[in-house]
Amino acid sequence: MAKITAGVATSHVPAIGAAIDNGKTTDPYWQPLFAGYDFGKEWIKQNKPDVVILVFNDHASAFDMNMIPTFALGCAPSFAPADEGWGPRPVPNVVGYPELASHIAQSVIQQDFDLTIVNKMDVDHGLTVPLSLMFGQPEAWPCKVIPLAVNVVLYPAPSGKRCYALGKAIREAVDSFDEDVNVQIWGTGGMSHQLQGPRAGLINQEFDNDFLDRIVDDAENLAQMPHFDYLNQAGSEGVELVMWLVMRGALDDKVTLKKRFYHVPASNTAVGHLVLENN
């Protein structure tokens, strides 16, 4: 039977991908950030998943103003890196897992989530940067990936409470899949940042560190946080953190914290990273 064994949370800053692709990971500006992922890279070698359910947001690569689903599950056999305006990142295509993805879709929809099923989708830095941070630069990604895109770009975005509940529904779906599969779920995006307007460059370290603490031990209450608090305290793009709650909802109520990392700045953004294991 399939089982979710661990969760990973990480920011997905596009400049991180550029630093990796252009060989700048040891530059003085970037080295402290990438050092924070050394543990994760070693940990995942010892805890290699068969598949990662990767929760991310599309940045107008696969979806645009004509159609923006709230939750979209990638059910295709493969997903190519998106061209975000300067060519696709030089990373491998993502290999999907249609059998498990379609099972999750059926189970989650039957649990009253209106999920969009996507059979063709290019994936941008929101998905490929986390893979690079955890797996480096392999010729092929070492596991299958099921992309789950969440709309946190255009109002209205789903609440943290709804995302947390979706994680629980995904957990139930995985538990009922009748193949022996080691599954991890990753939540990406954030932390505090604002990219436009008079507050551009905002980073709230107090908010970020409180979020990192509470998502481990107080996730149920954290999920009740209203959108206004994300926007007011973490900036207009800080609402990406609701995607971490999808990951957390899919894990046990009590988890083991294996890694906690926080770093500022990374291209005007705060970077957070967690590795959580089910007990």
C-alpha positions in Angstrom: 0.0 0.0 0.0 1.2 3.5 -0.8 2.4 5.7 2.1 3.4 9.3 2.6 6.6 9.1 4.6 7.8 12.7 4.7 7.2 16.3 3.7 9.6 19.0 2.4 8.9 22.7 2.4 11.0 25.2 0.5 11.0 28.5 -1.2 11.2 28.5 -5.0 12.8 31.8 -5.9 13.6 32.0 -9.6 17.0 33.6 -9.0 18.0 30.4 -7.1 17.5 28.5 -10.4 19.5 31.0 -12.3 22.3 30.8 -9.7 22.4 27.0 -10.1 22.2 27.0 -13.9 25.0 29.6 -14.2 27.4 28.0 -11.7 27.1 30.7 -9.1 26.2 28.5 -6.1 29.6 29.1 -4.4 29.6 32.9 -4.9 29.7 34.8 -1.6 26.1 36.0 -2.0 24.7 32.5 -2.7 26.9 30.1 -0.8 25.1 30.6 2.6 21.8 29.8 1.0 22.9 26.7 -0.8 24.7 25.4 2.3 21.3 25.4 4.0 20.2 22.6 1.7 23.3 20.3 2.2 21.4 18.3 4.8 18.3 17.9 2.6 20.4 16.6 -0.3 22.1 14.0 1.9 18.8 13.1 3.7 16.9 12.5 0.4 19.7 10.1 -0.8 18.9 8.0 2.3 15.1 8.5 2.0 14.6 8.3 -1.7 10.9 8.6 -2.7 9.3 6.8 -5.5 7.2 9.8 -6.2 6.9 13.4 -5.0 3.6 15.2 -4.9 4.9 18.7 -5.5 2.6 21.6 -4.6 3.6 24.8 -6.4 2.1 27.8 -8.2 2.3 28.5 -11.8 3.7 32.0 -12.7 1.7 32.5 -16.0 3.5 29.7 -17.8 0.8 27.0 -18.1 -2.1 29.2 -17.1 -3.0 32.9 -17.9 -5.8 35.3 -17.3 -8.0 33.2 -19.6 -8.1 30.3 -17.3 -6.7 30.0 -13.7 -7.8 26.9 -11.8 -7.7 27.0 -8.0 -6.3 23.5 -7.7 -4.9 21.7 -10.8 -3.4 18.2 -10.7 -1.0 17.1 -13.4 -1.9 13.7 -14.6 0.3 13.5 -17.7 3.2 11.0 -18.2 5.7 13.9 -18.4 6.0 17.7 -18.0 8.6 19.8 -19.8 10.3 22.9 -18.3 8.5 26.0 -19.2 10.0 28.9 -21.2 9.6 31.8 -18.8 10.9 34.4 -21.2 14.6 33.5 -21.4 14.3 29.9 -22.5 13.5 26.8 -20.5 15.8 26.0 -17.6 18.4 23.4 -18.6 16.9 20.7 -16.4 15.4 17.3 -17.2 11.8 16.8 -18.1 9.6 15.7 -15.2 8.3 12.2 -15.3 4.8 12.0 -14.0 2.8 9.1 -12.4 -0.6 9.1 -14.2 -1.8 6.0 -12.3 -1.4 7.6 -8.8 -2.4 11.0 -10.1 -5.7 9.8 -11.5 -6.4 7.9 -8.3 -5.7 11.0 -6.3 -8.0 13.0 -8.6 -10.8 10.6 -8.2 -10.5 10.3 -4.5 -10.2 14.0 -3.8 -13.1 14.9 -6.1 -15.2 12.3 -4.3 -14.2 14.1 -1.1 -15.9 17.2 -2.5 -12.8 19.1 -3.8 -13.3 20.6 -7.2 -10.0 19.6 -8.7 -8.9 20.5 -12.3 -7.3 17.6 -14.1 -4.5 18.7 -16.4 -3.1 16.3 -19.1 -0.7 18.8 -20.7 1.3 21.4 -18.7 4.8 22.9 -18.8 6.2 23.5 -15.4 8.1 26.6 -14.4 10.6 27.6 -11.7 7.9 27.0 -9.0 8.4 23.3 -9.5 11.9 22.9 -11.0 13.8 25.0 -8.4 12.7 22.8 -5.5 13.8 19.7 -7.4 17.2 21.3 -8.1 17.6 22.3 -4.5 17.0 18.8 -3.3 18.5 16.7 -6.1 21.2 18.9 -7.6 21.8 18.7 -11.4 21.2 15.1 -12.4 20.7 13.9 -16.0 17.3 12.7 -15.0 15.2 13.4 -11.8 15.5 10.3 -9.6 11.8 10.0 -8.9 8.4 10.6 -10.4 6.7 13.8 -9.8 2.9 14.7 -9.6 2.5 18.5 -9.9 -0.3 20.1 -8.0 -0.7 23.8 -9.0 -2.4 26.1 -6.6 -3.6 29.6 -7.6 -2.0 32.1 -5.3 -1.4 34.6 -8.1 -4.8 36.0 -9.0 -7.5 36.9 -6.4 -9.3 35.0 -5.0 -6.8 32.4 -3.7 -7.8 29.5 -1.6 -7.6 29.9 2.2 -5.0 28.2 4.3 -7.8 26.2 5.9 -8.9 24.9 2.6 -5.3 24.0 1.6 -4.8 22.2 4.9 -8.0 20.2 4.3 -6.8 19.4 0.8 -3.7 17.9 2.2 -5.7 15.6 4.4 -7.8 14.5 1.4 -4.6 13.7 -0.5 -3.3 11.7 2.4 -6.5 9.6 2.4 -6.2 9.1 -1.4 -2.6 8.0 -1.1 -3.4 5.6 1.7 -6.0 3.9 -0.5 -3.7 3.4 -3.5 -3.0 -0.4 -3.7 0.6 -0.3 -4.9 3.7 -0.3 -2.7 4.8 3.3 -3.2 7.0 5.6 -1.1 5.5 9.0 -1.4 6.8 12.4 -0.3 4.8 15.7 -0.5 6.5 19.0 -0.9 5.0 22.4 -0.3 6.8 25.3 -2.0 6.8 29.1 -2.3 7.2 32.0 0.1 8.4 33.1 2.5 7.6 36.8 3.1 8.2 38.9 0.1 6.6 41.6 -2.0 7.6 42.3 -5.5 5.8 45.6 -6.3 4.3 48.7 -4.9 5.5 50.9 -2.1 6.3 47.9 0.1 8.5 46.2 -2.6 11.3 44.3 -0.9 9.4 43.7 2.3 10.8 40.8 4.5 9.2 40.0 7.9 11.6 37.7 9.7 9.5 37.6 12.9 6.5 36.4 10.9 8.5 33.9 8.9 10.1 32.3 11.9 6.8 32.1 13.8 5.3 30.4 10.7 8.2 27.9 10.6 7.7 27.0 14.2 3.9 26.7 14.1 3.6 24.7 10.9 5.6 21.9 12.7 3.7 21.8 16.0 0.6 24.0 15.7 -0.5 23.5 12.1 -4.2 23.1 12.8 -4.4 26.5 14.3 -2.0 28.1 11.8 -4.3 26.9 9.0 -7.0 29.3 10.4 -4.9 32.4 9.6 -6.9 34.7 7.3 -5.5 36.0 4.0 -5.3 39.5 5.4 -2.6 38.4 7.8 -0.5 36.9 5.0 -0.9 40.1 2.9 -0.4 42.5 5.8 2.5 40.8 7.5 4.2 38.8 4.8 3.7 40.9 1.7 1.6 40.4 -1.4 3.4 37.3 -2.4 3.6 35.9 1.1 0.3 34.1 0.5 2.2 31.4 -1.3 2.8 30.0 2.2 -0.7 28.4 2.1 0.8 25.8 -0.3 3.0 24.6 2.6 -0.3 23.8 4.4 -1.2 21.4 1.7 2.0 19.5 2.5 1.5 19.7 6.2 -2.1 18.5 6.1 -1.0 15.4 4.3 1.4 14.4 7.2 0.8 13.0 10.6 -0.5 15.3 13.3 2.8 14.8 15.1 6.0 14.8 12.9 9.7 14.7 13.4 11.6 17.9 12.4 14.8 16.8 10.7 15.8 20.2 9.3 14.9 23.8 9.7 16.6 26.5 7.7 15.9 30.2 7.2 17.9 32.7 5.2 17.6 36.3 4.0 17.9 37.8 1.5 17.7 35.8 -1.8 16.8 38.3 -4.5 14.6 40.4 -2.2 12.9 37.2 -0.8 13.1 35.3 2.5 14.0 31.6 2.0 12.6 28.9 4.3 13.2 25.2 4.3 11.9 22.3 6.4 12.3 18.5 6.3 9.5 16.7 8.2 9.2 12.9 8.7 6.1 11.0 9.7 6.6 9.1 12.9 
